[in-house]
Amino acid sequence: MTTDAHGRAVLHPRQIRLLMFGLMTGMLLAALDQTIVGTALPTIVGELGGINHYSWVVTAYLLASTASTPLYGKMADLYGRRPVFLFSIGTFLLGSLLAGLSQNMTQLILTRGVQGLGAGGLMTLAFTIISDVVSPRERGRYQGLFGAVFGLSSVAGPLVGGYFAETNWRWIFYINVPLAILAIVVCYHVMRLIPFERREHAIDWLGAGLLVAGVSCLLLALSWGGNEYAWGSGVIIGLFVAGAVLGTLFVLQEARVAEPILPLRLFRSPTFALANSAGFVLGLVMFGSIIFIPLYLQIVKGASPTRSGLLMLPMMAGIIVTSVLTGRAMSRIGRYKWFPVAGSAVLVVGMLLFRQLQVDTSLWLAFGYMVVIGVGLGLCMQSLILGVQNAVDPRDLGAGTSSATFFRSLGGSFGVAILGAVLSSQLTAQLADRLPAAIAQLPPEQRAAVAARGGANISINDPATILALPGPVRAAIQAAFVESLHLVFLTTGLVAIVAVLVTLAMPNRELRGAGPQGATGGADPLGGKAAAPGGKPLSKESKSEAAAEMEAKSQTML
């Protein structure tokens, strides 16, 4: 390790590669556990029982990870990156081990909460840590790889979950143990080389409590609404009111304390405020719509949960390739604004294309639509986080990065709830129009069998059950589902237009730091040279030296 002209640490290329490997491993763990459990849940419930607590296995993880995200960012700013990151991955490791040992649903739900508590740190601290050693100008190429991790997990999760569901579901959690240990060893070794200047501080425990409680109320309302309780029930309304009151108290608390969990002064920056707003909107589009594509593949195309994950490969390819290329392009160009603008516009096109899906649509055509969605997500996912990081001071880097992750996750939670309600209401109306006529076409014995399953009120929660129904009834349900999805994708397309407008309003700031050919601090392991971590523009002398170096290289090539 060397130091730059400002006395800051500059890791060698091999050390940066090792650090990236450890951070990507930790992020992969957290991202996988958002998707890997869903495929195996029926198997798990079949062994442990407790079907009435089915949804809590997912809710506990989402609740703990989203609510804890802003806390990790602030703790990392106060105590340093290494101890906080090691705590988060250690907590995730403990939760995974205990989840695999669970003997009933109560234990599984509690241990999933422990997992989520660790995952909240893994998601946000990876972006924060790499920003400590790489300038904003060069950071894009690294964060593009983080975007590729999300793309990989979106497909690998259902595939791996389906495989272990057929063999031993406990390995869904045990597989995290060796990977987490590897990430701990690598990051402990490399991160001890990154200096941290400790400063006096006072922890805002009251603000932390208000934030966690307020977010928990909102997420519980969104998770339970329309499922456990009706949207207009006293429980759901009470949770929304409690969330709003606690959120207001949190803002008042943050405005008066010296060390707030989420500094409100950051929102004075137009880039910070608009990038987080765009992240919230895109989170609603991204998380709230992607979950419906596998449902189309399962209910309409008859794919198994595992195969539906495999059929999502075109979207994963679009995300991975575009994330990596976008990161490199941002580093080369030195600006980030037009990438989320273009990505939001592509998402609008992708959502409107998905409105063209029919029961008999070719899978190859659906694959093409998936690629469009993947490209849009790849353009947006990392560029907005990079914009937030570029807008904040180094002392607020952890809090700023965690805010970007937090608002995106919160938007996703709202998206799942809102679009789920849209699908449910539309599907109810469509089934009421189509099912009676379809059932009337059946022979008496088939009509009696369908009536035994509920008749016109038949449950369509299980794709396998739908595929086993008589042809006319199955066709009616599939047509109703496709028509309902059209409204869902129209809604997400309209919301994506809001993201286009918000990103267009963002300032077109230049990324701090030197470009790929004008940096100091050693070669960049991904190509070019690494900029000084300080993130400051080159001096005139440095620019002249860089220009001379480029001219010499071009003469040599000629």
C-alpha positions as CSV (number, residue, x, y, z in Angstrom):
1,M,0.0,0.0,0.0
2,T,1.2,3.5,-0.8
3,T,-0.2,7.0,-0.1
4,D,-1.2,9.8,-2.5
5,A,-0.2,13.4,-2.4
6,H,-2.8,14.1,0.2
7,G,-1.6,11.3,2.5
8,R,-4.5,9.0,1.8
9,A,-4.2,5.3,1.4
10,V,-4.0,3.9,-2.2
11,L,-4.4,0.2,-2.5
12,H,-2.4,-1.8,-5.0
13,P,-4.3,-3.4,-7.9
14,R,-4.1,-6.8,-6.3
15,Q,-5.4,-5.5,-3.0
16,I,-8.4,-3.8,-4.8
17,R,-9.2,-7.0,-6.6
18,L,-9.1,-8.9,-3.3
19,L,-11.3,-6.3,-1.6
20,M,-13.8,-6.4,-4.5
21,F,-13.9,-10.2,-4.3
22,G,-14.7,-10.0,-0.6
23,L,-17.3,-7.3,-0.9
24,M,-19.0,-8.9,-3.9
25,T,-19.2,-12.2,-2.0
26,G,-20.9,-10.5,1.0
27,M,-23.3,-8.6,-1.3
28,L,-24.1,-11.9,-3.2
29,L,-25.1,-13.5,0.1
30,A,-27.5,-10.7,1.0
31,A,-29.0,-10.5,-2.6
32,L,-29.4,-14.2,-2.9
33,D,-31.3,-14.5,0.3
34,Q,-33.9,-12.1,-1.0
35,T,-34.8,-14.6,-3.8
36,I,-33.6,-18.1,-2.8
37,V,-36.1,-18.9,-0.1
38,G,-39.3,-18.2,-2.0
39,T,-38.9,-21.3,-4.2
40,A,-38.3,-23.6,-1.3
41,L,-41.0,-22.2,1.0
42,P,-43.7,-24.8,0.3
43,T,-41.2,-27.6,1.1
44,I,-40.1,-25.9,4.3
45,V,-43.6,-25.3,5.4
46,G,-44.4,-28.9,4.6
47,E,-41.7,-30.1,7.0
48,L,-42.0,-27.5,9.8
49,G,-45.7,-26.8,9.6
50,G,-47.1,-23.3,10.5
51,I,-48.7,-22.5,7.2
52,N,-50.4,-19.5,8.8
53,H,-47.0,-17.9,9.4
54,Y,-45.9,-18.6,5.8
55,S,-45.4,-14.9,4.7
56,W,-43.4,-14.0,7.8
57,V,-40.4,-16.0,6.6
58,V,-40.0,-13.4,3.8
59,T,-41.4,-10.4,5.8
60,A,-38.9,-10.8,8.7
61,Y,-35.9,-10.7,6.4
62,L,-37.2,-7.7,4.5
63,L,-38.2,-5.8,7.6
64,A,-34.9,-6.2,9.4
65,S,-32.7,-5.5,6.3
66,T,-34.6,-2.4,5.2
67,A,-35.0,-0.8,8.7
68,S,-31.3,-1.4,9.6
69,T,-29.8,0.0,6.4
70,P,-29.5,3.7,7.4
71,L,-28.1,2.7,10.8
72,Y,-25.2,0.9,9.2
73,G,-24.2,3.9,7.1
74,K,-24.0,6.2,10.1
75,M,-22.2,3.6,12.3
76,A,-19.6,3.1,9.6
77,D,-19.0,6.9,9.5
78,L,-18.5,7.0,13.2
79,Y,-16.7,3.8,14.0
80,G,-15.0,2.9,10.8
81,R,-15.9,0.5,7.9
82,R,-14.1,-2.6,9.0
83,P,-15.6,-3.3,12.4
84,V,-19.1,-2.5,11.2
85,F,-18.8,-4.6,8.0
86,L,-17.4,-7.5,9.9
87,F,-20.3,-7.2,12.4
88,S,-22.9,-7.3,9.7
89,I,-21.4,-10.3,7.9
90,G,-20.9,-12.1,11.2
91,T,-24.5,-11.4,12.1
92,F,-25.6,-12.8,8.7
93,L,-23.4,-15.8,9.2
94,L,-25.0,-16.5,12.7
95,G,-28.5,-16.0,11.3
96,S,-27.8,-18.4,8.4
97,L,-26.5,-21.1,10.7
98,L,-29.4,-20.8,13.1
99,A,-31.9,-20.7,10.2
100,G,-30.6,-24.0,8.9
101,L,-31.0,-25.6,12.4
102,S,-34.5,-24.3,12.9
103,Q,-37.0,-26.9,14.1
104,N,-40.2,-24.9,13.7
105,M,-41.5,-21.9,11.9
106,T,-41.1,-19.6,14.9
107,Q,-37.4,-20.3,15.1
108,L,-37.1,-19.9,11.3
109,I,-38.8,-16.5,11.4
110,L,-36.6,-15.2,14.2
111,T,-33.4,-16.4,12.6
112,R,-34.5,-14.9,9.2
113,G,-34.8,-11.6,11.1
114,V,-31.2,-12.0,12.3
115,Q,-30.1,-12.7,8.7
116,G,-31.9,-9.6,7.6
117,L,-30.2,-7.5,10.3
118,G,-26.8,-8.5,8.9
119,A,-27.9,-8.2,5.2
120,G,-28.8,-4.5,5.8
121,G,-25.1,-3.8,6.3
122,L,-23.8,-6.0,3.5
123,M,-25.9,-4.2,0.9
124,T,-24.9,-0.6,1.8
125,L,-21.4,-1.0,3.2
126,A,-20.0,-2.6,0.0
127,F,-20.7,0.6,-1.9
128,T,-19.3,2.7,1.0
129,I,-16.1,0.7,1.4
130,I,-15.1,0.8,-2.3
131,S,-15.7,4.5,-2.3
132,D,-13.0,4.9,0.4
133,V,-10.3,3.7,-2.0
134,V,-11.5,4.8,-5.4
135,S,-12.5,8.3,-6.5
136,P,-16.0,8.9,-7.9
137,R,-14.6,9.2,-11.4
138,E,-13.2,5.7,-11.3
139,R,-15.8,4.2,-9.0
140,G,-18.3,3.5,-11.7
141,R,-16.4,0.6,-13.2
142,Y,-16.3,-1.1,-9.8
143,Q,-19.9,-0.5,-8.9
144,G,-20.9,-1.8,-12.2
145,L,-19.7,-5.2,-11.0
146,F,-22.0,-4.8,-7.9
147,G,-24.9,-4.3,-10.3
148,A,-23.9,-7.6,-12.0
149,V,-24.1,-9.3,-8.6
150,F,-27.8,-8.2,-8.3
151,G,-28.5,-9.5,-11.8
152,L,-26.9,-12.9,-11.0
153,S,-28.8,-13.3,-7.8
154,S,-32.2,-12.6,-9.4
155,V,-31.8,-15.8,-11.4
156,A,-29.4,-17.9,-9.3
157,G,-31.7,-17.5,-6.3
158,P,-34.7,-19.4,-7.6
159,L,-32.5,-21.9,-9.3
160,V,-30.5,-22.8,-6.2
161,G,-33.5,-22.6,-4.0
162,G,-35.4,-25.0,-6.3
163,Y,-32.5,-27.5,-6.3
164,F,-32.1,-27.5,-2.5
165,A,-35.8,-27.8,-2.1
166,E,-35.7,-31.1,-3.9
167,T,-32.7,-32.4,-1.9
168,N,-32.2,-30.7,1.5
169,W,-33.7,-27.3,2.1
170,R,-31.5,-26.6,5.1
171,W,-28.5,-26.1,2.7
172,I,-30.2,-23.0,1.4
173,F,-28.9,-21.5,4.7
174,Y,-25.8,-23.6,5.3
175,I,-24.3,-22.7,1.9
176,N,-23.9,-19.1,3.3
177,V,-21.6,-20.3,6.0
178,P,-18.4,-21.0,3.9
179,L,-19.0,-18.0,1.7
180,A,-19.4,-15.7,4.7
181,I,-16.3,-17.0,6.3
182,L,-14.4,-16.4,3.0
183,A,-15.7,-12.9,2.8
184,I,-14.7,-12.2,6.4
185,V,-11.1,-13.5,5.9
186,V,-10.6,-11.5,2.7
187,C,-12.1,-8.3,3.9
188,Y,-10.4,-8.4,7.3
189,H,-7.0,-8.8,5.6
190,V,-7.5,-6.0,3.1
191,M,-9.6,-3.6,5.0
192,R,-7.1,-3.3,7.9
193,L,-4.9,-1.4,5.3
194,I,-7.5,1.3,5.0
195,P,-6.9,4.0,7.6
196,F,-9.8,5.5,9.5
197,E,-9.7,8.8,11.4
198,R,-11.9,8.4,14.5
199,R,-13.7,11.4,15.7
200,E,-15.7,12.4,18.8
201,H,-19.4,11.5,18.4
202,A,-22.7,11.0,20.2
203,I,-25.0,8.3,19.0
204,D,-28.6,9.3,18.3
205,W,-30.2,6.3,19.8
206,L,-33.6,7.9,20.0
207,G,-33.5,8.8,16.3
208,A,-32.4,5.2,15.5
209,G,-35.3,3.8,17.5
210,L,-37.8,6.1,15.8
211,L,-36.5,5.2,12.4
212,V,-36.6,1.5,12.9
213,A,-40.1,1.6,14.5
214,G,-41.5,3.9,11.8
215,V,-40.1,1.9,8.9
216,S,-41.3,-1.4,10.6
217,C,-44.9,-0.1,10.9
218,L,-44.9,0.9,7.2
219,L,-43.5,-2.3,6.0
220,L,-45.8,-4.4,8.2
221,A,-48.8,-2.5,6.8
222,L,-47.6,-3.0,3.2
223,S,-46.9,-6.7,3.9
224,W,-50.2,-7.5,5.7
225,G,-52.4,-5.2,3.6
226,G,-54.7,-7.3,1.4
227,N,-53.2,-10.6,2.8
228,E,-53.5,-10.9,6.5
229,Y,-55.9,-8.0,6.9
230,A,-58.1,-5.9,4.5
231,W,-56.6,-2.6,3.4
232,G,-59.3,-0.7,5.2
233,S,-59.1,-2.6,8.5
234,G,-58.2,-0.9,11.7
235,V,-54.9,-2.8,12.0
236,I,-53.6,-1.6,8.6
237,I,-54.8,2.0,9.0
238,G,-53.3,2.1,12.5
239,L,-50.0,0.9,11.2
240,F,-49.9,3.5,8.5
241,V,-50.8,6.3,11.0
242,A,-48.2,5.0,13.5
243,G,-45.6,5.0,10.7
244,A,-46.4,8.5,9.7
245,V,-46.3,9.8,13.3
246,L,-43.0,8.0,14.0
247,G,-41.6,9.3,10.8
248,T,-42.5,12.9,11.7
249,L,-41.0,12.5,15.1
250,F,-37.8,11.1,13.5
251,V,-37.5,14.1,11.2
252,L,-37.9,16.5,14.2
253,Q,-35.3,14.5,16.2
254,E,-32.8,14.6,13.3
255,A,-33.2,18.3,13.0
256,R,-32.1,19.0,16.5
257,V,-29.3,16.5,17.3
258,A,-25.6,17.0,16.6
259,E,-25.0,13.5,15.1
260,P,-28.2,12.5,13.2
261,I,-28.6,9.1,11.7
262,L,-29.7,10.7,8.4
263,P,-28.4,14.3,8.2
264,L,-31.2,16.4,6.9
265,R,-28.8,18.9,5.5
266,L,-27.8,16.4,2.8
267,F,-31.3,17.0,1.2
268,R,-30.3,20.6,0.5
269,S,-28.2,19.2,-2.3
270,P,-30.4,18.9,-5.4
271,T,-28.4,15.9,-6.7
272,F,-28.8,14.0,-3.3
273,A,-32.5,14.8,-3.1
274,L,-33.4,14.0,-6.7
275,A,-31.2,10.9,-6.9
276,N,-32.8,9.4,-3.9
277,S,-36.3,10.3,-5.2
278,A,-35.4,8.6,-8.5
279,G,-34.1,5.6,-6.6
280,F,-37.4,5.3,-4.7
281,V,-39.4,5.5,-7.9
282,L,-37.2,3.0,-9.7
283,G,-37.2,0.7,-6.7
284,L,-41.0,0.7,-7.0
285,V,-40.7,-0.2,-10.8
286,M,-37.9,-2.7,-10.4
287,F,-38.9,-4.8,-7.3
288,G,-42.6,-4.3,-7.8
289,S,-42.7,-5.6,-11.4
290,I,-40.0,-8.2,-11.7
291,I,-41.8,-10.5,-9.3
292,F,-44.7,-10.7,-11.8
293,I,-42.6,-12.0,-14.7
294,P,-41.9,-15.4,-13.1
295,L,-45.7,-15.6,-12.3
296,Y,-46.4,-15.2,-16.0
297,L,-43.9,-17.9,-16.9
298,Q,-45.4,-20.3,-14.3
299,I,-49.1,-19.7,-14.6
300,V,-49.3,-19.0,-18.4
301,K,-46.4,-20.9,-19.8
302,G,-46.5,-23.8,-17.3
303,A,-42.9,-23.5,-16.1
304,S,-41.8,-24.9,-12.8
305,P,-40.5,-22.4,-10.2
306,T,-36.9,-23.6,-10.9
307,R,-37.3,-23.5,-14.7
308,S,-39.0,-20.0,-14.5
309,G,-35.8,-18.8,-12.8
310,L,-33.7,-20.3,-15.6
311,L,-36.0,-18.6,-18.2
312,M,-35.1,-15.2,-16.6
313,L,-31.5,-15.6,-17.8
314,P,-32.1,-13.0,-20.7
315,M,-32.9,-10.3,-18.1
316,M,-29.9,-11.3,-16.0
317,A,-27.7,-11.0,-19.0
318,G,-29.1,-7.6,-19.8
319,I,-28.4,-6.4,-16.2
320,I,-24.9,-7.8,-16.0
321,V,-23.6,-6.7,-19.3
322,T,-25.2,-3.2,-19.1
323,S,-24.0,-2.7,-15.5
324,V,-20.4,-3.4,-16.3
325,L,-20.4,-1.3,-19.5
326,T,-22.2,1.6,-17.8
327,G,-19.7,1.6,-15.0
328,R,-16.8,1.8,-17.5
329,A,-18.5,4.4,-19.5
330,M,-19.2,6.6,-16.5
331,S,-15.5,6.4,-15.5
332,R,-14.4,7.3,-19.0
333,I,-16.9,10.2,-19.6
334,G,-16.8,11.5,-16.0
335,R,-20.5,12.2,-15.7
336,Y,-23.4,10.1,-14.7
337,K,-26.7,11.9,-15.3
338,W,-27.7,10.6,-18.7
339,F,-27.3,7.0,-17.7
340,P,-30.3,6.9,-15.3
341,V,-32.2,9.1,-17.7
342,A,-31.7,6.6,-20.5
343,G,-32.3,3.7,-18.2
344,S,-35.6,5.1,-17.0
345,A,-36.7,5.7,-20.6
346,V,-35.7,2.1,-21.6
347,L,-37.7,0.8,-18.6
348,V,-40.8,2.7,-19.9
349,V,-40.4,1.0,-23.3
350,G,-39.8,-2.4,-21.6
351,M,-42.9,-2.1,-19.4
352,L,-45.0,-1.1,-22.4
353,L,-43.6,-4.0,-24.4
354,F,-44.7,-6.4,-21.6
355,R,-48.2,-5.1,-22.1
356,Q,-48.1,-6.9,-25.4
357,L,-47.8,-10.3,-23.8
358,Q,-50.5,-12.8,-24.5
359,V,-51.2,-16.4,-23.6
360,D,-49.7,-17.6,-26.9
361,T,-46.8,-15.2,-27.0
362,S,-43.6,-16.9,-28.1
363,L,-41.0,-17.4,-25.3
364,W,-38.4,-15.9,-27.6
365,L,-40.4,-12.7,-27.9
366,A,-40.8,-12.6,-24.1
367,F,-37.0,-13.1,-23.8
368,G,-36.5,-10.0,-26.0
369,Y,-38.7,-8.0,-23.7
370,M,-36.7,-9.3,-20.7
371,V,-33.5,-8.1,-22.3
372,V,-34.9,-4.6,-22.7
373,I,-35.9,-4.5,-19.0
374,G,-32.4,-5.8,-18.0
375,V,-30.7,-3.1,-20.0
376,G,-32.9,-0.4,-18.4
377,L,-32.1,-1.7,-14.9
378,G,-28.4,-2.0,-15.6
379,L,-28.2,1.7,-16.7
380,C,-30.0,2.9,-13.6
381,M,-28.9,0.7,-10.6
382,Q,-25.4,1.9,-9.9
383,S,-25.4,5.4,-11.6
384,L,-27.8,6.8,-9.0
385,I,-25.8,5.5,-6.1
386,L,-22.7,7.0,-7.7
387,G,-24.5,10.4,-8.1
388,V,-25.4,10.4,-4.4
389,Q,-21.8,9.5,-3.3
390,N,-20.4,12.3,-5.6
391,A,-22.8,14.8,-4.0
392,V,-21.8,14.3,-0.3
393,D,-18.7,15.0,1.7
394,P,-16.4,12.1,2.6
395,R,-17.5,12.3,6.3
396,D,-21.1,11.6,5.2
397,L,-20.3,8.9,2.7
398,G,-21.7,6.1,4.8
399,A,-24.9,7.9,5.6
400,G,-25.3,9.1,2.0
401,T,-24.8,5.6,0.5
402,S,-27.1,3.9,3.0
403,S,-29.8,6.5,2.2
404,A,-29.6,5.5,-1.5
405,T,-30.0,1.8,-0.7
406,F,-32.7,2.5,1.9
407,F,-34.9,4.6,-0.4
408,R,-34.6,2.0,-3.2
409,S,-35.6,-0.8,-0.9
410,L,-38.5,1.3,0.5
411,G,-39.7,2.0,-3.0
412,G,-39.6,-1.7,-3.7
413,S,-41.7,-2.5,-0.7
414,F,-44.3,0.1,-1.8
415,G,-44.2,-1.3,-5.3
416,V,-44.9,-4.9,-4.3
417,A,-47.9,-3.7,-2.2
418,I,-49.3,-1.3,-4.7
419,L,-48.9,-3.5,-7.8
420,G,-50.1,-6.5,-5.9
421,A,-53.3,-4.7,-5.0
422,V,-53.7,-3.6,-8.7
423,L,-53.2,-7.3,-9.9
424,S,-55.6,-8.7,-7.2
425,S,-58.4,-6.2,-7.9
426,Q,-58.1,-6.6,-11.7
427,L,-57.8,-10.4,-11.5
428,T,-61.0,-10.6,-9.4
429,A,-63.0,-8.7,-11.9
430,Q,-61.6,-10.6,-14.9
431,L,-62.3,-14.0,-13.3
432,A,-65.8,-13.0,-12.4
433,D,-66.4,-12.2,-16.1
434,R,-64.7,-15.3,-17.6
435,L,-64.9,-18.2,-15.2
436,P,-68.7,-18.8,-15.1
437,A,-68.9,-19.2,-18.8
438,A,-65.9,-21.5,-18.9
439,I,-67.3,-23.7,-16.1
440,A,-70.6,-23.9,-18.0
441,Q,-68.8,-25.5,-21.0
442,L,-67.6,-28.5,-18.9
443,P,-69.1,-32.0,-18.8
444,P,-71.1,-32.6,-15.6
445,E,-68.4,-34.7,-13.9
446,Q,-65.7,-32.0,-14.5
447,R,-68.0,-29.3,-13.5
448,A,-68.6,-31.1,-10.2
449,A,-64.8,-31.5,-9.7
450,V,-64.3,-27.7,-10.3
451,A,-67.2,-26.9,-8.0
452,A,-65.5,-29.0,-5.2
453,R,-62.5,-26.7,-5.6
454,G,-64.5,-23.6,-5.2
455,G,-66.2,-23.1,-8.6
456,A,-66.0,-19.5,-9.7
457,N,-64.2,-18.7,-6.5
458,I,-61.5,-21.2,-7.1
459,S,-58.1,-20.4,-5.6
460,I,-55.4,-19.6,-8.1
461,N,-52.4,-19.2,-5.7
462,D,-50.8,-22.4,-6.9
463,P,-49.6,-22.5,-10.6
464,A,-49.5,-26.4,-10.5
465,T,-53.2,-26.4,-9.4
466,I,-54.1,-24.1,-12.3
467,L,-52.3,-26.3,-14.9
468,A,-54.2,-29.4,-13.6
469,L,-57.7,-27.8,-14.3
470,P,-59.8,-28.7,-17.3
471,G,-58.8,-26.9,-20.5
472,P,-61.6,-24.3,-20.7
473,V,-61.2,-23.3,-17.1
474,R,-57.4,-23.2,-17.3
475,A,-57.6,-21.0,-20.5
476,A,-60.0,-18.6,-18.8
477,I,-57.8,-18.2,-15.8
478,Q,-54.7,-17.7,-17.9
479,A,-56.4,-15.1,-20.1
480,A,-57.7,-13.3,-17.0
481,F,-54.2,-13.3,-15.5
482,V,-52.6,-11.9,-18.7
483,E,-55.2,-9.1,-19.0
484,S,-54.6,-8.2,-15.3
485,L,-50.8,-8.1,-15.9
486,H,-51.4,-5.6,-18.7
487,L,-52.7,-3.1,-16.2
488,V,-49.8,-3.9,-13.8
489,F,-47.2,-3.2,-16.5
490,L,-49.1,-0.1,-17.7
491,T,-48.9,1.2,-14.1
492,T,-45.2,0.5,-13.9
493,G,-44.6,2.1,-17.2
494,L,-46.4,5.3,-16.1
495,V,-44.4,5.3,-12.8
496,A,-41.2,4.9,-14.9
497,I,-42.1,8.1,-16.7
498,V,-41.9,9.9,-13.4
499,A,-38.4,8.5,-13.0
500,V,-37.5,9.9,-16.4
501,L,-38.7,13.4,-15.3
502,V,-36.9,13.2,-11.9
503,T,-33.6,12.1,-13.4
504,L,-33.9,14.8,-16.1
505,A,-34.1,17.4,-13.3
506,M,-30.8,16.2,-11.8
507,P,-27.8,18.5,-12.2
508,N,-25.2,17.2,-14.6
509,R,-22.3,17.3,-12.2
510,E,-18.8,16.1,-13.2
511,L,-17.5,13.2,-11.2
512,R,-14.7,14.1,-8.8
513,G,-11.3,12.6,-9.5
514,A,-9.1,11.9,-12.5
515,G,-10.1,10.1,-15.6
516,P,-8.7,6.7,-16.6
517,Q,-5.6,8.1,-18.2
518,G,-4.9,11.0,-15.8
519,A,-4.8,9.4,-12.4
520,T,-2.2,8.7,-9.7
521,G,-1.9,5.9,-7.3
522,G,-1.0,2.9,-9.5
523,A,-2.7,0.9,-12.2
524,D,-6.4,0.2,-12.1
525,P,-6.9,-3.6,-12.1
526,L,-9.9,-3.2,-14.4
527,G,-8.1,-1.1,-17.0
528,G,-6.6,2.3,-17.0
529,K,-5.2,3.9,-13.9
530,A,-6.8,4.3,-10.5
531,A,-7.7,7.8,-9.5
532,A,-6.6,9.2,-6.1
533,P,-9.3,8.3,-3.5
534,G,-9.6,11.9,-2.6
535,G,-11.8,12.5,-5.5
536,K,-10.4,15.9,-6.4
537,P,-9.8,17.1,-10.0
538,L,-6.2,17.1,-11.4
539,S,-4.2,20.2,-11.1
540,K,-3.1,22.0,-14.3
541,E,0.4,20.4,-14.0
542,S,-1.1,16.9,-13.7
543,K,-3.4,17.5,-16.7
544,S,-0.4,18.6,-18.7
545,E,1.6,15.5,-17.7
546,A,-1.4,13.3,-18.5
547,A,-1.8,14.9,-21.9
548,A,1.9,14.4,-22.6
549,E,1.7,10.8,-21.5
550,M,-1.3,10.1,-23.8
551,E,0.4,11.8,-26.8
552,A,3.5,9.7,-26.2
553,K,1.4,6.5,-26.0
554,S,-0.4,7.4,-29.3
555,Q,2.9,8.0,-31.0
556,T,4.2,4.7,-29.8
557,M,1.1,2.9,-31.1
558,L,1.5,4.6,-34.5
